[in-house]
Structure formats: structure tokens, C-alpha cells
Amino acid sequence: MKELAPVRPTDNDMQEAEQHAVEPLRHLFEVNRRDLFKLLGAGLVVGLCRPGAFAQESGRGRGEEIPHDVASWLHIGGDGWITVFTGKVEMGQNIRTSLAQQVAEELRTRISLIKMIMGDTDLTPFDLGTFGSRSTPQMGSQLRKVAAVAREILLDMAAQRWHAERSSLVAHNGVITNPSTKESLNYAELTHGQKLVKVVADDAVLTPATQWHVAGTSAPKVDGKAFVTGLHKYTSDLTQPGMLHGTILRPKAFNTTLVSLDAKEAEKLPGIKVVRDGDFVGIVAPDPHAALNAREALKAEWNAPTQISEPALFDSLRQGTDGESRRGGFGGGRETGSVQTAMAAAAKTLSQTYTAAYIQHAPLEPRAAVAEWENNKLTVWTGTQRPFGVREELSAAFHIPLDQVRVIVPDTGSAYGGKHTGECAVEAARLAKAAGKPVKLVWTRQEEFTWAYFRPAGVIDVKSGIAVDGTLVAWEFHNYNSGPAGINTPYNVANQKIEFHPAKNPPLRQGSYRGLAATANHFARESHMDELAHLAGMDPLAFRLKNITDTRLRAAFEVAAQRFGWGKQKATPTRGFGIAGGFEKGGYLATCAEVAVDRSMGRVKIVRVVQSFDCGAVINPNGLRNQISGAIVQGIGGALFEAIHFDNGRIGNPYFADYRLPRFSDVPQIEVELIDRKDQPSMGAGETPLMGLAPAVAGAIFSATGIRLRSLPLMAKPLPAA
């Protein structure tokens, strides 16, 4: 058996992490002289290292080796419970269930016996984070290998106990059986709770998808009843003995500095403690209401610079690059052939610009954290996609070693890429340090909409050329600011130049969003393909199929079109049809959309959506359908009406009342066609299903009205009357 090399994050993992990276709200608190000597010990102090140096010295963090022994990942207790450890976290995507299914499949046991310990930095192996649709292809694969090796260990143990031929023994339903003697032992009876000591091997024998019994089925959501009945506890539900409540004083605009603070009136209130550390100002109080009252009593003066406002956004993004462009690597674009020569020889050419606005993640659960200091160790419970990353932030902020920080992630009320950073955790920890007691901090909706980061806005320029017969011959694609994810075209074109140009100083704090920039890049690419089809006088589906040889992408288009009945109905001034597709994160999709148009009211309603999706072997069909349907519903907002409005560093719509999200009345009939490729590895599906909706809807609007909309959201303004 080939021993698995020490597992480290791959180059793709690191590049994926960089795409999801966002500059945190830095709280690097001062260290007083007494604390400094506690940290460094006695002796000559020459200087203090940069923030985060202690984290680096511990050998942890991005360069950390991930353990490859079975016991670090899986334990069979004497009580029969099988505990599985993973740094991934549950945010509503139901990854607990699908990971448990994969373990149960390889271990030949019941999913009901598996208990997942997730996102606890003291208990689980290091993990970069839950993002990039990596949980299924990476963590699922890792846990399958672990479970397969554990199965072999159990068979070895039974063979030794019975002095039996190992190959004759059968593992099934959590029991090892000797068919010839009818003897059987369950896993707990074999292990008696001892650790399974063996290295996970690269060549562990995994069960083919065609032979799955637990994986590949629509297993009910693990602990689903607790979520439905309200028994499940989110971070904002947690309490600790003696716990106090906190709130933070925020400035009125971004990029400000605190000039002065008058806290006299606030400090007169009973049970109130005001905490100031540089520009950080917080309140600790017996209850949330008292904390808010004390915050209102603070008198602060801030200094805010003049900042870019919304009308100048897209010009600032295009002009704000430093000339840097990125090609090659993970999703970073490419250049082949000569676009200039091909454009000169093309029968027809096209040049258009597409834009995407800043939007909010708008999770149902805003940021929340409970922090507690005990015996110089900091423990924080918080909803985050990157528990180990937040641990590093806490270590840096308080100048303490990583092994003195523990981050625990309760199941979180959604994230959509918006909870990579630990600002709420750091703030709660600072208040708890000052109070000497546990402190809970829950951001308000206004704080979440203002101080969390946004999906990057972007400007995308596309130039293209086609031959007389509709063959794509030239493709030039420039994305300014929104990002390189999904930027490469899946269509056949010999001459192409694709580049991402990062903006140096974007006006708003921006970062990861479900699918990253792949949504904007698919919107621009698929909208442009629609425009080329119209220019060539071809049906949008036929034009795409003419320029695709990838068999899986072709199949996705063909399956969606057949289910939708593409081409069987003609567009009218009140009814339109659109189609779009693509590839990202190992997933192939095609989306068909039908819209109803009311020109007298300037409105568009999405009536029906059909999406085909191929992400390899399907682990949980109902779970996957739920993921796809949820992505489509979320995509309605970004496609039609979601946009952040801002002026001179201030957010103009920081409440649900002013920020339009999809409502029940907006939800169309949704039909999902799964393409289950049991001969292909299982890939993630948390992001890619979002990509096709906006361009399909834009194409449908054009087919009904002849109006080509090139900016997201499409309905930022009502359609003009007919």
C-alpha cells in the first residue's frame, strides 16, 4: 500500500484561497508592558515582531501539514458512535449529510451512527476553509480514503480475532461477519474505543459510484428536525455563565479615524464599561438594550476623507488599475493565436461592455460571536467559513500564540462567501478581555450591510469576430476588478486574449461571493454569445452548439433545451425565452429561462427556469437539487434588482426594507435535470448553478422586447414603455 505523502494545500488550493481572500477590518490592539513580558518572558527585549509573527513562529497556518493518520480524522467509540473530524463547516449547504454519506459508504455502516465534528480548531485537522466548492472533491475524497482504510483495519482485527481468512470476511451495516462460521462483531466490539493507528494511503481501494448504496441516495438531512423545530443553536443563540453583551461604535463613513471621544454620559449608566483601543470603541453591558443605550450616549468626532460615489464607480474601476493584468494559472485567463489578425479577417465583429454592481451577501444570520478568556486561552464561538483563518486573525490581533486560541463554529445561518473574515470574533474578544467575562456580540443588519464586504463590482469589455458560417474566430475579454473566476471561455476559438485587471483602490471593501466573479464573467460571455448569435442570424442554442466540442457541456445544453422545449414556442412582446451555460469548479450547466414582460409597468417576471447540471457522480440527489434550486433563487436578486447604493463612503440602503431581495412572489417554476456521471469524480455544486440565470434572463428579455440589457442588475431601471 502506497503511503500518502504529507497533505499540504496545493497550488490550486492556495490560488483558490487568494481569489476568496478579503482584507479584514484590522484590529491590531496595543500590547501593554505587562502583557508584553507575559508573552516574551524575562530577559532582554530588543523589539516586538510585526503582528502575526507569533502565529508564523508556531509553524501553523497556510504552510501547515494536514495529518494523514486515520485517528486524526475518524474514531470508533466503545459506545458504537463513529466520530468524524473535519475543518469544513455547515452553513446550510448540507455538507454534513453528504460527507457522512461518503464515510458511511466506505466504512460499510449506517449514516445514523456517524457524528461529525466540524470547524473546531482544537479538535479538527487544519483546513483552509469552506469555499470554492472544494468540500466534496477534496474533503469528500479525503474522508472516503480514511473510511476505506478504517474498514480494512477492522477486517484485519476481525481476521486476527477469529483466526480466519481475511478475504472471506464481510463488512456490512457496521458489522463484520464470517459467513462460514456465522460469527459477527460490530465495530465497537472490535475496537473497544481504541484509536485506529494507520496511515491513510493514496491507493486506498474506494467503492466505485456504480456500487454505492449509501452515497448516491437522497439521505435525509442530518439533524434536520432540529433546524425545522428551532432546537438548533446558532451563534446568536449561545449563552455562557456570567455572559455580558457588547456593541461597537461605528463611524458614519468608511476610511475614517477617530478624532475625539466623550464617554462621560455613557459611563454613568449602570453596568456599562466603555472600551477604547485606538480607533476601536466598544460597549460592554448587562443586556443588548443597555449596550445600545450606552452607545447612543457616546459623543465621537470622526475624520473622513472624500471618497468615490456610485455614479463614478465603473469609470474608477477601469481607470484605477495599475496596468497589471493576469493571464494563466488558476482561472486567470489566457492568450492564444492572434486576436488582431483574426478580427481583421472576420466576416463580422462585435464590441460591447458589460457591468456588474456591488451587491451584499445578505445572510439571514448576521455576524455573531461569543468570546471567553480563561487561563490566558481565548475561545471564540462564531459563524465563519474559515475557522483556522479566524484563529490567525485573533492571534495577530492580540499578539498571542495560535495554541492559545480556539475557534468553534456552530452551524451557521448562511454565508455565500461573506464570512471569511473574523472581525466580529476579534471585536467580541477585545470586549471580553476588557470585561473579564464572556461577551456576546451580534451585528445589526445595518452593520452587516455596511461593514461586511461586498461582491466586487466589475466592468467587462468583450470584442469578438465570427466567420460567415457563424464560427467563432476571435475572442478578447477584459475584466476590470470583479475577478478571474470563470473567466476562460469554454467555446472553441483559436485566437483569444483573456485578462483580469485588478483595481488598486476600489471604493468599497470587497471580497468573496458565492461563485466569485464567475457570475459576472458568465453574464458577460453568455450575453455576448447571444449578441453574436443575433449578429449571425442564428438561434442562440444552435450558435453555441456550433462552437462547442466539449461533450459534457454540449450534453448540458441539449438536456436543458429538451426539458425546456427550446424552440417550440415563439417569443412575443410579452413573453421571451433565453438560454445560457458554462463550466466552473468542475461543474457543467445550462439554464433556460422564460420571462413575462409588462412594458406598461416596465416590469419583468421570471416565469420558468430549467437547469441541467453535471458535477460528476451525484452523492445526494435531493441535496443537490436543493443546492441548485437555492442558487437559482439567490441568482434572481443579482440578476434583476440587487445593488448597493453608496455616496462618499456611506451606504444608502443598509436595511432589508431598502435592499431588494427575491421574495416568494419572485420565485419561478424551477425544474432541475441532474446529469449523474458515475464514471466521473464528484465535484462541488455550491456555486456553479448560480452562473446561468442572469444571462439567460437577459437573453429572454431581448427575445421579447428587442432591448439588450448589459448591466447587472438588469432591472435597475424599469423597461421603457413600448
Secondary structure, DSSP 8 states (H G I E B T S, - for coil): --B---B---HHHHHHHHHH------------HHHHHHHH-SS-------TTHHHHHTT-STT--B--BGGGTEEE-TTS-EEEEES---SSS-HHHHHHHHHHHHHTS-GGGEEEEESBTTTS-----S-TT-IIIIIIHHHHHHHHHHHHHHHHHHHHHHT--GGG-EEETTEEEETTTTEEEEHHHHHTT-----B-BTT-----GGG-SSTTS----TTHHHHHHT-S--GGG---TT-EEEEE---SSSS-EEEEEE-HHHHTSTT-EEEEETTEEEEEESSHHHHHHHHHH-EEEEE------GGGHHHHHHHTB-S--B-SSTT--EEES-HHHHHHH-SEEEEEEEEE--B----SS--EEEEEEETTEEEEEE--S-HHHHHHHHHHHHT--GGGEEEE----S--TT-----HHHHHHHHHHHHHTS-EEEE--HHHHHHHS-BB--EEEEEEEEE-TTS-EEEEEEEEESS-STT-S--S--SEEEEEEE-BSS-SS-B---TTTTHHHHHHHHHHHHHHHHHHHT--HHHHHHHT---HHHHHHHHHHHHHHTTTSS--BTTEEEEEEEEEETTEEEEEEEEEEEETTTTEEEEEEEEEEEE-SS-S-HHHHHHHHHHHHHHHHHHHHT----EETTEES--STTTS----GGG--EEEEEE---TTS-----SSGGGTTHHHHHHHHHHHHH-----EESTTSS-----
